[in-house]
Amino acid sequence: MTFDAMVLRAMLRLARRREAALDDALAQRVSGPPSGVRGALRRLEASGLVERRRDGAARLTLSGFALAVALLPPAAGRSSRRVAHAA
């Protein structure tokens, strides 16, 4: 998984907790330096996946949210196969 994807997933976790996605909070969650997080956020913003707010926090765009959810591992206990029942 790329560092940018790790930052995107960390932003999703913060959004679920209704916490601001500040550089330091993201760096702590991805175990990377704040400068690396800032670089990842610039790339994600250029791709339209993240937008910066006036207070310095980043937030996921709708596209960023969809991609972050798609990057989640499959839930345990759920089968991806569906069984058709005979009528």
Secondary structure as UniProt FT lines:
FT   HELIX           3..16
FT   TURN            17..18
FT   HELIX           23..30
FT   HELIX           34..46
FT   TURN            47..48
FT   STRAND          50..52
FT   TURN            54..55
FT   STRAND          58..60
FT   HELIX           62..70
FT   TURN            76..77
//
